[in-house]
């Protein structure tokens, strides 16, 4: 594999210059396993992965060199081969952030197809995903007092036909001796691990210990178009779609990311991973892309940023490991703003990447002013492997923009007709549907029914992925998102499908209609709220509706913060629920509540509209003083909607 070009990306012209050399001419490896094998050959005993259990003691770490990482990936692949896994079989992992998660992810791809599943889903959802993917081997966490994962899923595994083996990862491998003794004593009290399924239960580490770490015993040659992984998309709630990705997709996106941002993905760079490894950002940006370049990945606690002491001691972690780069969602940056840097030396930090949810302007500015590092906003989706656009480290940057498209991945705003068919390309700054194509774009969803309306055919025969997002491209090539056709609620970087709220609420005998939307929130970006229209002749209080929601909505993150009964749902001329009006209503209420908190602002008025270029726009007309205006501007800047303050 040729290393990324040392070009400095400042604008679209630089990307066009990079593309003069086709991606294929760089002779990329055909598989993720070949990429890791090559990294081990080039970097040998250099640090590849460090993991600590406790954010208050980050120095107590398990460490793996590139040679050791490659060996563990080989052992995992060979273990799965011994269990009979074939290239068309699926191994799922339901794990927190552990070194073993990386071993399963990349070793599983070297043998079969890896399926990443969110451990926070309830047991019923997990079972449905395991069944949908026809999982043959499951890797999950062995019983431990601090986790309910095994007790949650074990009683349900008998419902998964075709599941042959369960591998249990023992976290005691990373515990100090005294805590390991305590954990083993607890397990003796609990008795033998049991579950009601017919699959054999094996110890992950014992199985790996008898495998070769030199290479693949199977001798498999992995084609670039072979399916490598399944990742869920469409939300962490409801019934997520399962996206199929190929080895070529993952290798291509790794090289694309390194090309637009070559300074980060170089040997010796240290990257912190605090996002969950069931999510593509953690797996690729602070995983495969770093490994491919010889970087050092610091994996912080099984719970990532939510782990004990991680946010509270983040600057100490940066100082200890000399972190150069980290990736987070807006809530992470907002939380870090509350943590004093103090005497910690954070001079190693170069920048942070923000994706998964829009970054509030004020949070971005405040973080950069306090730390002196740059936040690079990006945009990605599971269907395009991970990253599709990013603000480059050099050159001009516009806060609120998702930046430039990646090299070798065309990206456009398109005008479509009512049936989703191509009409024309959008003009500069004209809003349309964001569409992409390129070697990082996936072949489709596992369920063919989910592929309906996914692709856009243009007159020249090109096929584009319809992202479902609305946006525009400015004259300099920067993309700006203005809305989401998918209507997802993005809470702290987690996608919530409104249907996961609406369908359970429709099951209530008094509910005629339900619409779930996101309420702007200064910390989480959005919080789910639900509007309910009752059936004629029915009376029910909001407290009873909330009890119903708590009993029937599976994912806790999707539980509405408020359920409001209204006389009639706003509808479009063709009778569809007009959710935009509800979102505008929420933005207005949030703004009016903020004005009340700041003293009422007598005579002020709030209006909300949908701006053709900026999306949701809040306008406050007022007679306030200059100091009051600056205070309000700072507070509104913590939200993701656009706003204007106009003097009456």
ZABA-726158 format. One line per 5 residues: number of its first residue (from 1); for each residue y, z, x of C-alpha. Coordinates in steps of 0.5 Angstrom, whole numbers, always signed. Layout:
! residues N
NUM> Y:Z:X; ...
//
This chain:
! residues 648
1> +0:+0:+0; +7:-2:+3; +12:+4:+2; +18:+3:-2; +24:-1:+0
6> +29:+3:+4; +34:+0:-1; +40:+5:-4; +40:+3:-11; +47:+4:-14
11> +47:-1:-20; +43:-7:-23; +45:-12:-18; +40:-8:-13; +35:-8:-18
16> +35:-15:-18; +35:-16:-11; +29:-11:-10; +25:-16:-16; +26:-22:-11
21> +20:-19:-8; +14:-19:-13; +11:-12:-14; +4:-15:-13; +6:-17:-6
26> +7:-10:-4; -1:-10:-4; -1:-4:-9; -8:+0:-9; -12:-2:-15
31> -13:+5:-18; -10:+12:-17; -16:+14:-13; -15:+9:-8; -8:+11:-8
36> -10:+19:-7; -15:+16:-1; -10:+12:+2; -5:+18:+2; -10:+23:+5
41> -11:+18:+11; -4:+17:+12; -2:+25:+12; -8:+28:+13; -7:+36:+14
46> +0:+35:+11; +2:+40:+5; +0:+36:-1; -1:+42:-6; +1:+49:-7
51> +0:+54:-13; +2:+61:-14; +0:+65:-20; +7:+70:-21; +14:+67:-20
56> +16:+74:-18; +11:+73:-12; +11:+66:-10; +9:+67:-3; +2:+69:-5
61> +0:+62:-6; -6:+57:-6; -5:+51:-1; -8:+45:+0; -7:+39:+5
66> -8:+32:+3; -15:+32:+7; -17:+38:+2; -14:+35:-4; -17:+28:-3
71> -24:+32:-2; -23:+36:-8; -22:+30:-12; -28:+27:-9; -32:+33:-11
76> -30:+33:-18; -31:+26:-19; -38:+27:-16; -40:+33:-20; -38:+28:-27
81> -42:+23:-24; -48:+28:-23; -47:+30:-31; -48:+22:-33; -40:+21:-34
86> -39:+13:-34; -33:+9:-33; -33:+8:-41; -34:+16:-42; -29:+21:-43
91> -28:+28:-40; -22:+32:-43; -18:+38:-40; -15:+43:-44; -12:+47:-38
96> -6:+51:-36; -2:+48:-30; -8:+50:-24; -10:+46:-18; -16:+45:-22
101> -12:+41:-27; -10:+36:-21; -17:+35:-19; -20:+34:-26; -14:+29:-27
106> -15:+25:-21; -23:+26:-20; -24:+24:-28; -20:+18:-27; -25:+16:-21
111> -31:+17:-25; -29:+15:-33; -23:+16:-37; -19:+23:-37; -16:+26:-44
116> -10:+31:-43; -10:+36:-49; -5:+41:-50; -8:+48:-50; -2:+50:-55
121> -5:+46:-61; -9:+50:-66; -17:+49:-66; -17:+45:-71; -13:+40:-68
126> -16:+40:-62; -23:+39:-65; -20:+33:-68; -18:+30:-62; -24:+31:-58
131> -28:+27:-64; -23:+22:-64; -24:+20:-57; -31:+21:-57; -31:+26:-51
136> -37:+27:-47; -35:+33:-42; -30:+38:-43; -26:+42:-38; -23:+49:-40
141> -21:+56:-38; -26:+61:-37; -25:+67:-41; -19:+71:-39; -16:+77:-42
146> -9:+74:-42; -11:+68:-45; -14:+66:-52; -16:+59:-51; -23:+60:-50
151> -24:+65:-56; -20:+60:-60; -24:+53:-59; -31:+56:-57; -33:+57:-64
156> -31:+50:-66; -34:+46:-61; -41:+45:-65; -36:+40:-69; -36:+35:-64
161> -41:+30:-64; -43:+28:-57; -40:+33:-53; -46:+35:-48; -42:+39:-42
166> -37:+44:-42; -34:+46:-35; -31:+53:-35; -25:+54:-29; -25:+61:-27
171> -18:+63:-25; -20:+69:-21; -21:+63:-15; -13:+64:-14; -13:+72:-15
176> -13:+77:-10; -19:+81:-9; -17:+87:-13; -15:+83:-19; -21:+79:-18
181> -26:+85:-18; -22:+88:-25; -23:+81:-28; -30:+81:-26; -31:+88:-29
186> -28:+86:-36; -33:+80:-36; -39:+84:-35; -36:+88:-41; -35:+82:-46
191> -42:+80:-44; -45:+72:-43; -40:+67:-45; -43:+64:-52; -41:+58:-56
196> -44:+55:-62; -44:+48:-60; -50:+45:-57; -47:+43:-50; -49:+46:-44
201> -44:+51:-41; -43:+51:-33; -38:+54:-28; -33:+49:-25; -33:+51:-18
206> -40:+52:-17; -42:+45:-19; -36:+42:-15; -39:+47:-9; -45:+43:-8
211> -42:+36:-8; -39:+31:-3; -32:+31:-1; -32:+25:+3; -32:+19:-2
216> -35:+17:-9; -42:+18:-9; -42:+12:-14; -39:+7:-10; -35:+5:-16
221> -30:+0:-15; -24:+1:-20; -21:-5:-23; -13:-4:-24; -14:-6:-31
226> -20:-1:-32; -18:+5:-37; -16:+11:-33; -13:+16:-38; -11:+18:-45
231> -5:+22:-47; -3:+24:-54; +4:+21:-56; +8:+22:-62; +9:+29:-62
236> +5:+36:-60; +4:+37:-67; +1:+34:-73; -4:+28:-71; -2:+25:-65
241> -3:+18:-63; -8:+17:-57; -5:+12:-52; -9:+9:-47; -7:+7:-40
246> -10:+3:-34; -10:+5:-27; -5:-1:-26; +0:+2:-31; +0:+9:-27
251> +0:+6:-20; +5:+1:-22; +10:+6:-25; +9:+10:-19; +12:+5:-14
256> +17:+3:-19; +20:+10:-19; +19:+11:-12; +23:+4:-11; +29:+6:-15
261> +29:+13:-12; +26:+12:-5; +30:+18:-2; +26:+23:-6; +19:+20:-5
266> +18:+21:+2; +13:+25:+7; +16:+32:+8; +20:+32:+1; +18:+38:-3
271> +18:+38:-11; +17:+43:-16; +13:+42:-22; +14:+47:-28; +13:+42:-34
276> +6:+42:-37; +0:+38:-34; -2:+35:-40; +5:+32:-41; +6:+25:-37
281> +12:+27:-33; +9:+33:-30; +3:+29:-28; +6:+23:-25; +13:+25:-23
286> +12:+31:-20; +4:+29:-19; +2:+22:-17; +9:+20:-15; +9:+25:-10
291> +2:+25:-7; +3:+17:-6; +9:+19:-2; +6:+25:+2; +11:+30:-1
296> +9:+37:-2; +8:+39:-10; +9:+46:-11; +6:+48:-18; +9:+54:-21
301> +4:+59:-25; -1:+57:-30; +5:+57:-35; +10:+53:-31; +17:+55:-33
306> +15:+60:-38; +11:+64:-33; +13:+71:-31; +19:+71:-27; +19:+63:-26
311> +26:+62:-29; +29:+69:-27; +27:+68:-19; +28:+60:-19; +33:+60:-14
316> +29:+65:-9; +23:+60:-10; +27:+54:-8; +29:+58:-2; +22:+60:+0
321> +19:+53:-1; +26:+49:+1; +25:+45:-6; +28:+38:-5; +27:+36:-13
326> +25:+39:-19; +24:+36:-26; +26:+39:-33; +28:+39:-40; +35:+41:-42
331> +33:+48:-44; +30:+49:-37; +37:+47:-34; +41:+52:-40; +36:+58:-38
336> +38:+57:-31; +45:+57:-32; +44:+64:-34; +41:+66:-27; +46:+68:-22
341> +44:+64:-15; +47:+70:-11; +45:+70:-4; +40:+65:-4; +40:+59:+0
346> +39:+53:-4; +42:+48:+0; +35:+44:+0; +36:+42:-7; +38:+35:-7
351> +38:+34:-15; +34:+35:-21; +31:+30:-26; +32:+31:-34; +28:+27:-39
356> +24:+28:-46; +31:+30:-49; +38:+29:-49; +42:+33:-44; +48:+36:-47
361> +54:+34:-43; +57:+41:-42; +50:+44:-40; +50:+38:-35; +57:+39:-32
366> +56:+46:-32; +50:+46:-28; +53:+41:-23; +59:+45:-22; +55:+51:-21
371> +50:+49:-16; +53:+43:-13; +47:+38:-14; +46:+32:-19; +42:+32:-25
376> +39:+25:-26; +38:+23:-33; +32:+19:-35; +28:+16:-40; +21:+15:-41
381> +15:+14:-46; +8:+15:-46; +6:+8:-48; +10:+6:-41; +6:+11:-37
386> +12:+16:-36; +19:+13:-33; +22:+7:-36; +30:+8:-34; +33:+13:-29
391> +40:+14:-27; +40:+13:-19; +42:+18:-14; +47:+14:-11; +53:+10:-14
396> +57:+11:-21; +54:+15:-26; +56:+16:-33; +54:+23:-36; +50:+21:-43
401> +47:+15:-40; +39:+14:-39; +41:+10:-33; +38:+3:-31; +32:+0:-32
406> +26:+1:-27; +25:-5:-22; +19:-10:-25; +20:-7:-32; +25:-12:-36
411> +28:-8:-42; +33:-10:-47; +36:-8:-54; +34:-13:-59; +36:-15:-66
416> +30:-15:-71; +29:-17:-78; +27:-12:-84; +20:-14:-82; +21:-12:-75
421> +21:-19:-72; +25:-22:-67; +32:-25:-69; +36:-25:-62; +38:-21:-56
426> +44:-16:-57; +50:-17:-54; +53:-12:-49; +54:-6:-52; +51:-8:-59
431> +46:-3:-61; +39:-5:-63; +32:-3:-62; +30:-2:-54; +24:-6:-52
436> +21:-6:-46; +15:-10:-42; +12:-10:-35; +6:-7:-31; +7:+0:-33
441> +7:-2:-41; +0:+1:-44; -5:-4:-47; -5:+0:-54; -7:+6:-58
446> -14:+8:-58; -14:+7:-66; -12:+0:-67; -9:+2:-74; -3:+5:-70
451> -2:-2:-66; +1:-5:-72; +8:-6:-71; +8:-4:-64; +9:-11:-61
456> +15:-16:-61; +14:-23:-60; +20:-27:-57; +20:-35:-58; +19:-36:-50
461> +12:-32:-52; +14:-26:-48; +11:-19:-52; +15:-13:-52; +14:-6:-53
466> +18:-3:-59; +20:+4:-57; +23:+5:-64; +29:+8:-60; +36:+5:-62
471> +41:+4:-56; +45:-1:-52; +46:-4:-45; +53:-4:-42; +56:-9:-38
476> +54:-5:-32; +47:-5:-34; +46:+2:-36; +43:+4:-43; +45:+9:-48
481> +41:+12:-53; +44:+12:-60; +39:+14:-65; +31:+14:-66; +28:+10:-71
486> +22:+15:-70; +26:+21:-73; +22:+25:-68; +25:+32:-68; +26:+34:-60
491> +25:+42:-59; +26:+44:-52; +23:+37:-50; +17:+38:-55; +17:+32:-60
496> +15:+34:-67; +13:+29:-72; +17:+31:-79; +10:+29:-82; +7:+35:-79
501> +12:+39:-83; +13:+35:-90; +5:+34:-91; +4:+41:-91; +10:+43:-96
506> +8:+37:-101; +2:+41:-102; +5:+46:-105; +5:+46:-113; +12:+46:-114
511> +15:+41:-109; +16:+34:-111; +19:+32:-104; +20:+35:-97; +24:+32:-92
516> +24:+35:-85; +30:+34:-80; +33:+37:-73; +38:+42:-73; +43:+41:-67
521> +42:+47:-63; +45:+49:-56; +39:+52:-53; +33:+48:-56; +37:+41:-57
526> +34:+41:-64; +31:+46:-69; +26:+44:-75; +29:+45:-82; +26:+43:-88
531> +30:+40:-95; +26:+41:-101; +26:+38:-108; +22:+42:-113; +18:+38:-119
536> +22:+39:-126; +21:+45:-129; +19:+49:-123; +22:+55:-120; +20:+58:-113
541> +24:+62:-108; +25:+60:-101; +22:+66:-98; +15:+63:-102; +16:+57:-99
546> +17:+60:-92; +10:+64:-93; +7:+57:-95; +10:+54:-89; +7:+59:-84
551> +0:+59:-87; -1:+51:-87; +4:+48:-81; -1:+48:-76; +4:+48:-70
556> +8:+54:-69; +14:+50:-66; +14:+46:-72; +15:+52:-77; +22:+50:-80
561> +27:+55:-78; +30:+54:-85; +27:+51:-92; +33:+50:-97; +32:+48:-104
566> +36:+42:-106; +37:+39:-113; +36:+32:-111; +34:+28:-104; +39:+23:-102
571> +36:+16:-102; +37:+9:-100; +39:+4:-105; +31:+2:-105; +29:+9:-106
576> +27:+12:-99; +30:+19:-97; +36:+18:-93; +35:+23:-87; +41:+21:-84
581> +45:+24:-89; +41:+31:-88; +42:+30:-81; +50:+30:-82; +50:+36:-86
586> +46:+40:-81; +51:+38:-75; +57:+39:-80; +54:+46:-82; +53:+48:-74
591> +60:+46:-73; +63:+50:-79; +59:+56:-77; +62:+55:-69; +69:+55:-72
596> +68:+61:-76; +65:+64:-70; +72:+62:-66; +76:+65:-71; +76:+60:-77
601> +81:+55:-75; +85:+55:-81; +87:+48:-84; +81:+45:-79; +77:+40:-82
606> +70:+37:-80; +67:+30:-82; +61:+27:-79; +59:+20:-79; +54:+15:-75
611> +58:+12:-70; +55:+5:-68; +56:+6:-60; +55:+14:-60; +50:+15:-65
616> +52:+22:-69; +59:+23:-69; +63:+30:-71; +70:+30:-71; +74:+36:-72
621> +82:+35:-74; +86:+41:-73; +92:+45:-71; +90:+49:-66; +93:+51:-59
626> +91:+48:-52; +87:+54:-50; +83:+54:-57; +81:+47:-56; +79:+48:-49
631> +74:+53:-52; +72:+49:-57; +71:+43:-53; +66:+47:-48; +62:+50:-54
636> +61:+43:-57; +59:+40:-51; +53:+45:-51; +50:+40:-57; +47:+33:-56
641> +52:+30:-61; +58:+26:-59; +65:+29:-62; +72:+28:-62; +78:+33:-63
646> +84:+31:-67; +90:+34:-68; +93:+34:-75
//
